[in-house]
Amino acid sequence: MMAKTKTLADFLEELDSNAKLKDAYLNDAVATAQSYGLADEYVTLIKNKDWDAMTKRFENSDQVVKVHTY
């Protein structure tokens, strides 16, 4: 059985509720996103701090996700 792919929404939600993940993200955002298992396109958004593009990922979605700029 294949593990569920973690989405950008999963990462952002867990970042908001998991203190260890948040600390790791604040220390090295790119490495944390990579080790979490995010797709390269999302890691690039984080690396480039492209918060507008990240927010646009959810515009046509029924998901409400908070984007933090730590």
Secondary structure, 3 states (H helix, E strand, C coil): CCCCCCCHHHHHHHHHHCHHHHHHHHHCHHHHHHHHCCCHHHHHHHHCCCHHHHHHCCCCCCCCCCCCCC
